[in-house]
Amino acid sequence: MNIENSRDYYGQVLQGSSDLRTDACCTMSPPPAPIRLALEQVHPEVRGRYYGCGLVAPEAIAGKRVLDLGSGAGQDSYVLAQLVGEHGEVVGIDATPEQLAVAERHLAWHRDRFGYARSNVSFLHGDIEHLDGLDLAPGSFDLIVSNCVINLVADKGAVFRSAHRLLREGGEMHFADVYADRRLPPGLRDDPVLHGECLAGASYWGDFMGQARQAGFIDPRLVTDRLLGIDDPAIASRLGGARFFSATWRLFRLSGLDTACEDYGQAVRYLGTLPDTEAFYLFDKHHRLETGRVFPVCRNTWSMLADTRLRPHFEFLDGGGRHLGIFAGCGTALPFDQASGVPAACC
């Protein structure tokens, strides 16, 4: 029922962001300046049907090939189209015909708005649980994004396995979704509102970690998170006390990663060269890399910076290969902040 409810909820029930009954499918934090400028170049009808829960526009993607899973009306795809530039490419996939119709209706408008000789965006109708059925070559994407969509599908592991297959070595899956602090009763998935509002299908975060690792993404990295506010009393009463979090993760396809944060005496120095991050670069929740400062890192973080598109923006200090044990704090506790942030409007 999951895919049928998603098509109905996002194609028929919701006519715009204002129809949402919770803040699960909203992006609350203001985007950085380059993203704000890119959003201003997106057609108003596309922006009006946005249901994302995070920012899925990572840095240093000029000229890259990007796959947008659950692209909806196309807002993220059209933002990314500006960031990859005319020589990059964005492919969006969505299962809701009404959403795809909005996205495709404005292809030429965005091409002209961006000043491109050709459109660098295309959209496919498809179910992200069954990417193997689409004409997508293995290892053909540099970046895969998704924004508050994976919670809507039943077989989340299939999504991660396909993403790993479609990424090139050194490629990244950068996505936002909704998570719970416990496993939810299966019956909740049959509630069309709870499912459509991205709550009933939310993964227990521990199950997500297992699915990602089984797919080949050995070391998932949490970038940002926030506790969700469930202000609708009727909805809150059906959730059995579970807490929900919107979280953005980055998963790298890299061979040879350790299963824990192993210390080999390595360090990096950020050069301050990524746009709009001249003072520091927030790689993930535990790595705020200040420009010019030597920052000790585990071997996995070293590889995520040295063996990916991020390499030109760092200086690398090799520790000589001697193993010094495990970094402190490499634990298994709930990774999300448990205090609610300052509310803001959806973008």
FENTA-V867113 format. One record per pair of residues at least 12 apart in sequence whose C-alpha atoms are under 6 Angstrom apart, sorted by the first residue. I is the first residue (numbers start at 1). J is the second residue. D is the distance in whole Angstrom. If there is no record, write none. Layout:
# FENTA-V867113
i=(I,I)
j=(J,J)
d=(D,D)
This chain:
# FENTA-V867113
i=(7,9,11,16,16,17,22,25,25,25,26,26,26,27,27,27,28,28,28,38,46,46,47,52,52,53,54,56,61,62,62,62,63,63,63,64,64,64,65,65,65,65,65,66,66,66,66,67,67,67,67,68,68,68,68,69,69,70,70,70,71,71,71,72,72,73,73,73,73,74,86,89,90,91,91,91,92,93,93,93,93,94,94,95,95,95,129,129,138,138,139,139,139,140,141,141,142,142,142,143,143,143,144,145,145,145,146,147,147,148,148,151,151,152,157,160,161,169,169,170,170,170,170,171,171,172,172,173,173,174,174,175,175,176,176,177,177,178,178,178,179,179,179,179,179,179,180,180,180,180,180,181,181,182,183,188,217,220,221,221,222,222,222,223,223,223,223,224,224,225,225,226,226,227,227,228,228,257,261,261,261,262,262,262,262,263,263,263,263,263,264,264,264,264,264,265,266,266,266,266,266,267,267,267,267,268,268,268,268,268,269,269,269,269,269,270,270,270,271,271,271,272,273,279)
j=(96,196,98,48,49,49,230,51,52,53,52,53,346,53,54,346,344,345,346,79,73,75,75,147,148,148,176,175,84,83,84,85,84,87,88,84,88,142,88,89,90,141,142,90,141,143,144,90,91,92,144,92,144,145,146,93,146,93,94,149,92,93,94,94,99,99,100,102,103,103,116,120,121,121,122,123,123,123,124,125,126,125,126,125,126,127,158,159,165,166,166,167,168,166,167,168,167,168,171,171,172,173,173,173,174,175,175,175,176,176,177,201,202,201,211,215,215,253,254,253,254,307,308,252,253,251,252,250,251,249,250,248,249,247,248,246,247,202,245,246,202,203,204,205,244,245,202,203,204,243,244,204,243,204,204,200,251,251,249,250,249,284,285,248,249,284,285,247,248,246,247,245,246,245,340,244,245,300,298,326,327,298,299,325,326,298,324,325,326,327,319,321,322,323,324,319,296,297,317,318,319,295,296,297,317,294,295,315,316,317,292,293,294,314,315,291,292,314,291,313,314,291,313,291)
d=(5,6,5,6,5,6,6,5,5,5,6,5,5,5,5,5,5,6,5,6,5,6,6,5,5,5,5,6,5,6,4,6,5,5,4,6,5,6,6,5,6,5,5,5,6,5,6,6,5,6,5,5,6,5,6,5,5,5,5,6,5,6,5,6,5,5,6,5,5,5,6,5,5,6,5,6,5,6,5,6,6,5,6,6,5,5,6,5,5,4,5,5,4,6,5,6,6,6,5,6,5,6,5,6,5,5,5,6,5,6,4,5,5,6,5,6,5,6,6,5,5,6,5,6,6,6,4,6,5,6,4,6,6,6,4,6,6,5,6,5,5,5,6,6,6,5,6,6,5,6,4,6,6,5,5,5,6,5,6,5,5,6,6,5,5,4,5,6,5,5,4,6,5,5,5,6,5,6,5,6,6,5,6,6,4,5,5,5,5,6,6,6,5,5,6,4,6,6,6,5,4,5,4,5,5,6,5,6,5,6,6,6,5,6,5,5,6,5,6,6,5,5,6,5)
